Amino acid sequence: MQNRVKELVEQLDLQEHVEGGFYKETYRSKGIIKQGSTPENFDGDRNYSTGIYFLLTSDNFSAFHRIKQDEMWHFYEGSPLTIHMIDVTGHYSFQRLGLDLKNHEQPQFTVPKNVWFASEVEDPNTYCLTGCTVAPGFDFTDFELAERKALIKAYPQHKEVIHRLTRF
């Protein structure tokens, strides 16, 4: 695993991501949506769409965060990835991203906007390479990293998974 992860980081020119794992933006549409042209409360203009590579290992996790857009995940290689979600009503759900369709894994899955979500590679000593597409396009001003105490206060029934998949 270590060699393949190192190879992917180098060959795809991946950088560390604030939520955990590694990423690289691979696409940003030239088309622009002007501020005020969508019902979402975006601060500034947005590209139509953006895409990234995202690499996660079993030694790390993508911490709970949310964005103002839908985010479509695409499985590329490695072990399955579990995406944990808590919606605005406090409902917890998860989806495994992978190719074992008989065991309810999906090769593509969309996390709805404004849903808190985190992800992890559960199989030990493995990794998962995915892609993520966001529309309207991603901007870090739309990104909110969860604070453990605040998220547990809002959703105490999910304390265990929140504690495990937050960093502070």
Backbone bond lengths (Angstrom), bond angles and torsions (degrees), N, CA, C in turn:
res aa  C-N    CA-C-N  psi(-1)  N-CA   C-N-CA  omega(-1)  CA-C   N-CA-C  phi
1 M - - - 1.454 - - 1.525 110.86 -
2 Q 1.309 117.41 -47.56 1.471 120.79 -175.67 1.530 112.06 -54.39
3 N 1.336 116.23 -44.55 1.467 119.95 -179.25 1.522 111.65 -64.26
4 R 1.331 117.21 -43.01 1.461 120.01 -178.86 1.521 110.77 -66.90
5 V 1.329 117.76 -41.20 1.468 121.28 178.28 1.526 109.76 -61.62
6 K 1.330 116.65 -46.26 1.466 120.26 179.19 1.526 110.37 -60.46
7 E 1.336 116.10 -42.99 1.462 121.53 179.04 1.532 110.97 -61.13
8 L 1.337 117.84 -45.23 1.470 121.08 179.40 1.526 111.45 -64.60
9 V 1.326 117.06 -43.39 1.472 120.70 179.50 1.522 110.05 -59.55
10 E 1.333 116.35 -44.68 1.470 120.36 -178.55 1.527 112.10 -71.53
11 Q 1.330 117.02 -49.73 1.470 119.94 -174.02 1.527 112.93 -70.19
12 L 1.338 116.78 -31.92 1.469 119.69 179.56 1.528 111.92 -95.45
13 D 1.337 116.61 0.10 1.473 123.05 178.53 1.537 111.01 56.77
14 L 1.342 115.49 48.41 1.460 121.07 -177.81 1.526 111.07 -80.29
15 Q 1.316 115.20 147.48 1.465 122.72 178.00 1.518 109.23 -119.11
16 E 1.332 117.97 156.84 1.460 120.76 177.21 1.519 109.94 -64.57
17 H 1.331 115.55 141.05 1.464 121.95 179.55 1.521 108.85 -104.45
18 V 1.307 117.69 144.77 1.456 123.22 -178.15 1.532 112.11 -60.86
19 E 1.319 118.37 -29.19 1.464 121.48 -179.14 1.521 112.01 -85.09
20 G 1.343 117.21 -10.32 1.458 123.62 -175.93 1.512 109.74 120.03
21 G 1.318 117.25 157.88 1.446 121.21 179.52 1.516 112.91 78.23
22 F 1.326 114.70 -162.78 1.466 122.79 -177.42 1.522 109.12 -132.10
23 Y 1.342 116.08 150.39 1.465 118.88 -179.44 1.521 111.02 -151.43
24 K 1.311 114.28 165.63 1.457 121.90 168.83 1.516 108.06 -153.28
25 E 1.302 115.97 130.14 1.461 119.10 173.96 1.523 108.08 -70.05
26 T 1.338 115.53 129.59 1.464 121.68 -178.20 1.519 112.97 -113.64
27 Y 1.331 116.27 -14.88 1.460 119.74 -177.14 1.526 109.77 -153.84
28 R 1.312 115.28 136.80 1.466 123.89 171.66 1.516 105.69 -143.96
29 S 1.328 116.65 113.42 1.462 119.57 -176.50 1.526 110.38 -60.88
30 K 1.288 114.95 151.12 1.469 119.71 176.88 1.524 110.70 -77.73
31 G 1.333 116.41 -26.84 1.457 120.15 -179.96 1.522 111.62 -68.06
32 I 1.319 115.75 143.66 1.468 122.28 -175.42 1.522 110.23 -121.27
33 I 1.323 115.15 137.14 1.466 122.19 170.55 1.527 105.94 -99.94
34 K 1.302 117.09 119.83 1.465 121.25 -178.00 1.525 110.83 -71.51
35 Q 1.329 115.94 144.36 1.456 121.43 177.63 1.529 108.83 -53.86
36 G 1.337 115.19 136.13 1.454 120.49 179.77 1.520 113.72 90.47
37 S 1.334 117.44 -4.81 1.465 120.83 -179.35 1.531 113.38 -89.35
38 T 1.322 117.36 -3.82 1.469 121.84 178.30 1.527 108.45 -126.05
39 P 1.325 117.79 158.86 1.458 119.70 178.43 1.529 113.23 -71.55
40 E 1.352 117.58 -18.54 1.456 120.32 178.81 1.523 110.26 -68.54
41 N 1.306 115.83 155.61 1.451 121.58 -179.40 1.528 109.97 -92.56
42 F 1.332 116.88 69.77 1.459 120.82 179.44 1.516 109.98 -85.77
43 D 1.326 114.72 141.54 1.457 121.38 176.91 1.522 107.80 -94.96
44 G 1.318 117.05 91.43 1.456 121.27 -179.59 1.517 112.51 107.26
45 D 1.326 115.26 178.54 1.459 122.16 178.63 1.525 109.61 -72.68
46 R 1.337 115.99 159.74 1.461 122.14 176.11 1.522 109.68 -135.23
47 N 1.319 116.15 145.34 1.454 120.74 170.84 1.520 107.38 -69.01
48 Y 1.336 116.00 158.72 1.467 119.12 177.96 1.523 111.34 -57.84
49 S 1.343 115.88 -42.85 1.454 120.42 -173.94 1.521 110.35 -158.30
50 T 1.349 116.24 154.71 1.456 122.67 173.79 1.520 108.92 -137.07
51 G 1.329 115.82 158.75 1.462 120.87 177.27 1.511 110.79 -141.84
52 I 1.327 115.88 148.49 1.460 121.44 177.45 1.530 110.21 -137.92
53 Y 1.347 115.02 159.54 1.451 121.84 159.52 1.522 105.42 -88.25
54 F 1.337 116.86 146.70 1.465 120.89 175.82 1.519 107.68 -140.94
55 L 1.317 116.14 125.66 1.459 123.15 -177.69 1.515 109.16 -120.15
56 L 1.317 115.77 129.37 1.456 121.71 179.07 1.518 108.45 -131.16
57 T 1.333 116.85 143.36 1.458 121.61 175.99 1.522 109.39 -112.46
58 S 1.330 115.16 165.27 1.466 119.67 178.19 1.527 111.50 -69.10
59 D 1.327 118.08 -12.97 1.470 122.06 177.47 1.519 112.25 -84.24
60 N 1.309 117.92 -1.71 1.454 122.23 -174.20 1.524 108.24 -141.83
61 F 1.306 117.28 177.41 1.455 122.29 175.41 1.516 108.67 -150.96
62 S 1.309 115.28 159.87 1.459 121.70 172.57 1.517 106.03 -94.30
63 A 1.319 117.00 114.31 1.465 123.01 -174.00 1.530 111.71 -68.36
64 F 1.332 115.37 154.76 1.459 120.34 177.43 1.522 110.37 -53.55
65 H 1.310 114.71 131.38 1.456 122.88 177.47 1.526 106.94 -157.45
66 R 1.301 115.84 171.75 1.466 120.78 174.61 1.514 109.27 -146.83
67 I 1.333 113.63 155.76 1.455 120.22 176.04 1.528 108.20 -132.31
68 K 1.318 116.35 167.50 1.461 121.91 -175.46 1.532 113.31 -86.06
69 Q 1.337 117.08 2.16 1.459 121.91 -177.90 1.526 110.18 -123.45
70 D 1.337 115.78 161.30 1.457 120.46 168.24 1.526 107.60 -66.74
71 E 1.355 115.70 145.38 1.458 120.16 177.05 1.522 109.15 -128.01
72 M 1.325 116.37 116.28 1.457 121.79 179.84 1.524 109.13 -93.37
73 W 1.333 115.68 126.71 1.460 123.20 179.13 1.523 109.33 -100.97
74 H 1.343 116.11 142.47 1.456 123.31 -179.90 1.530 108.20 -128.92
75 F 1.322 117.15 125.72 1.468 121.49 178.76 1.522 109.49 -82.34
76 Y 1.351 116.49 132.44 1.456 120.88 177.95 1.528 113.10 -113.75
77 E 1.345 116.55 -50.13 1.463 118.38 -171.94 1.516 109.79 -163.12
78 G 1.341 115.21 153.76 1.457 121.33 174.38 1.515 112.49 102.99
79 S 1.321 115.10 -155.70 1.462 122.28 -179.89 1.518 110.37 -84.34
80 P 1.330 116.68 160.55 1.470 119.58 177.67 1.531 111.93 -60.12
81 L 1.302 114.87 152.97 1.459 123.55 178.64 1.520 107.56 -117.34
82 T 1.323 117.29 133.62 1.462 120.84 176.16 1.518 108.92 -100.20
83 I 1.331 115.35 125.43 1.466 122.00 176.58 1.526 106.98 -102.92
84 H 1.340 116.61 118.71 1.459 123.26 179.22 1.525 107.87 -98.50
85 M 1.340 117.42 136.35 1.467 120.91 -176.55 1.525 111.49 -135.41
86 I 1.325 115.67 142.50 1.460 122.91 171.64 1.523 106.28 -128.67
87 D 1.343 115.93 116.32 1.469 118.39 -177.40 1.532 110.67 -85.39
88 V 1.312 116.18 178.41 1.468 121.56 -174.52 1.521 112.92 -63.79
89 T 1.329 118.12 -21.32 1.472 121.04 177.60 1.522 111.97 -86.63
90 G 1.352 116.97 -5.99 1.454 121.31 -178.95 1.515 113.92 93.62
91 H 1.326 117.56 5.57 1.464 121.24 178.97 1.525 109.95 -75.67
92 Y 1.348 115.57 126.30 1.462 121.45 176.70 1.524 109.32 -94.14
93 S 1.324 116.14 139.10 1.460 121.70 172.56 1.528 107.73 -149.63
94 F 1.320 115.16 169.06 1.457 119.44 175.54 1.516 109.09 -145.85
95 Q 1.317 115.07 159.04 1.453 121.76 175.00 1.515 107.52 -139.96
96 R 1.320 116.08 134.65 1.468 120.44 175.11 1.522 108.06 -93.73
97 L 1.318 114.22 128.70 1.456 122.33 179.32 1.525 107.55 -98.09
98 G 1.312 117.28 121.36 1.456 121.48 -178.81 1.514 110.28 174.29
99 L 1.315 116.09 -166.00 1.464 120.57 -174.10 1.525 114.51 -112.14
100 D 1.330 118.10 2.49 1.463 121.00 179.71 1.531 108.73 -86.27
101 L 1.315 116.02 79.09 1.463 121.80 -174.34 1.527 111.82 -63.64
102 K 1.329 117.36 -31.74 1.467 120.68 179.04 1.526 111.99 -63.99
103 N 1.342 116.90 -24.79 1.463 121.70 178.38 1.527 111.74 -106.44
104 H 1.323 116.17 29.10 1.463 124.34 171.81 1.529 114.50 68.42
105 E 1.333 117.44 17.55 1.461 118.77 171.16 1.528 107.49 -78.31
106 Q 1.309 115.78 153.17 1.455 121.83 178.18 1.520 108.96 -126.17
107 P 1.332 119.35 138.98 1.458 120.33 177.37 1.536 112.87 -77.77
108 Q 1.327 115.81 -12.07 1.461 121.50 179.85 1.520 107.93 -146.95
109 F 1.320 116.49 138.35 1.465 120.39 -179.08 1.525 108.60 -153.89
110 T 1.333 116.22 143.13 1.466 120.77 179.21 1.518 111.03 -112.35
111 V 1.337 115.52 125.14 1.456 122.41 172.85 1.526 106.77 -87.51
112 P 1.341 117.76 123.03 1.467 119.47 -179.33 1.533 112.58 -66.01
113 K 1.304 115.50 154.43 1.463 120.78 179.02 1.529 110.52 -58.09
114 N 1.315 115.78 151.43 1.468 125.38 175.41 1.525 114.91 64.15
115 V 1.324 118.17 12.28 1.463 122.40 176.14 1.526 107.75 -93.49
116 W 1.337 116.33 132.61 1.466 119.78 173.40 1.519 107.52 -69.86
117 F 1.331 117.64 132.04 1.452 119.30 178.00 1.520 111.85 -147.32
118 A 1.323 113.58 151.25 1.462 123.07 177.65 1.521 106.33 -140.30
119 S 1.321 116.97 162.87 1.463 118.78 178.53 1.513 110.20 -143.78
120 E 1.347 113.58 155.35 1.462 119.37 179.64 1.523 110.00 -154.08
121 V 1.327 114.03 151.31 1.456 122.33 171.84 1.526 104.81 -94.80
122 E 1.314 116.18 112.10 1.456 119.44 -173.47 1.522 114.21 -83.00
123 D 1.329 118.72 -28.33 1.457 120.77 179.23 1.532 109.20 -69.94
124 P 1.333 118.58 129.74 1.472 120.66 -177.80 1.533 112.29 -65.29
125 N 1.325 114.58 148.89 1.465 122.75 175.49 1.523 113.28 56.46
126 T 1.335 116.52 40.48 1.457 121.31 -179.87 1.524 110.63 -134.94
127 Y 1.300 115.16 -178.24 1.457 122.47 179.83 1.521 108.69 -146.22
128 C 1.328 115.53 168.99 1.457 121.37 174.14 1.526 108.28 -142.85
129 L 1.328 115.47 127.53 1.462 121.46 174.22 1.518 107.54 -104.46
130 T 1.310 115.82 124.20 1.452 122.24 -179.92 1.524 109.55 -129.48
131 G 1.303 114.37 176.29 1.449 122.02 169.43 1.510 107.41 -129.50
132 C 1.317 116.88 151.48 1.463 121.47 177.76 1.523 108.51 -130.75
133 T 1.330 115.22 134.45 1.453 122.31 177.56 1.520 107.80 -118.82
134 V 1.325 116.67 131.37 1.462 122.11 -177.70 1.522 109.03 -124.24
135 A 1.342 115.18 134.69 1.464 120.32 177.57 1.526 108.85 -143.27
136 P 1.335 119.01 133.26 1.457 126.37 -13.20 1.529 110.52 -53.05
137 G 1.317 115.26 161.00 1.452 122.02 -172.45 1.522 114.85 -52.93
138 F 1.323 114.50 147.79 1.465 122.00 -178.23 1.518 111.56 -70.07
139 D 1.321 114.48 142.42 1.456 123.66 170.79 1.522 105.54 -142.27
140 F 1.339 118.08 138.45 1.464 119.89 -177.11 1.529 113.14 -60.92
141 T 1.324 119.01 -17.37 1.466 119.62 175.37 1.528 111.49 -69.90
142 D 1.333 117.62 -14.87 1.470 122.16 178.50 1.528 111.65 -92.84
143 F 1.323 118.01 -0.52 1.458 125.11 -173.20 1.530 110.33 -99.38
144 E 1.324 115.98 131.98 1.470 120.81 176.15 1.524 108.53 -131.66
145 L 1.330 116.55 115.91 1.454 122.59 176.72 1.522 107.85 -84.46
146 A 1.321 116.78 130.54 1.470 121.47 -175.65 1.525 111.60 -69.43
147 E 1.307 114.63 142.39 1.456 121.74 169.98 1.530 106.62 -97.45
148 R 1.310 117.13 127.11 1.461 122.75 -172.65 1.535 112.72 -51.38
149 K 1.329 117.86 -54.04 1.473 120.66 -176.01 1.523 112.03 -61.17
150 A 1.316 116.60 -42.99 1.468 120.37 -178.83 1.529 111.52 -66.31
151 L 1.333 117.04 -41.00 1.462 119.96 -178.86 1.536 110.43 -70.05
152 I 1.330 117.21 -38.81 1.463 120.19 177.07 1.525 110.27 -66.01
153 K 1.310 116.94 -38.13 1.471 120.13 177.69 1.534 110.64 -62.73
154 A 1.322 116.39 -40.42 1.470 120.54 -179.91 1.531 112.02 -72.80
155 Y 1.339 116.82 -34.01 1.471 121.54 -175.41 1.531 110.49 -135.31
156 P 1.337 117.97 65.46 1.472 120.52 -175.62 1.527 113.42 -60.90
157 Q 1.312 117.55 -25.12 1.468 120.56 179.75 1.532 111.98 -66.76
158 H 1.324 117.40 -14.08 1.468 121.58 -179.22 1.539 111.46 -114.74
159 K 1.321 115.72 26.62 1.467 122.31 -175.17 1.530 112.50 -53.34
160 E 1.327 117.19 -42.82 1.463 120.15 -174.68 1.531 112.17 -63.27
161 V 1.320 117.46 -50.86 1.459 120.21 -177.96 1.546 110.63 -70.04
162 I 1.318 117.56 -34.37 1.464 120.79 177.42 1.511 110.19 -65.31
163 H 1.327 117.76 -46.02 1.455 121.19 -179.59 1.540 110.91 -61.14
164 R 1.320 115.84 -41.83 1.464 121.47 -177.90 1.536 112.75 -69.18
165 L 1.347 117.11 -31.58 1.466 120.45 -172.41 1.529 113.16 -116.80
166 T 1.331 116.47 33.58 1.474 122.03 169.22 1.513 107.71 -128.03
167 R 1.309 116.45 160.63 1.475 120.95 -175.64 1.525 113.24 -107.51
168 F 1.324 118.70 -22.85 1.469 120.11 -179.43 1.501 110.60 -149.11
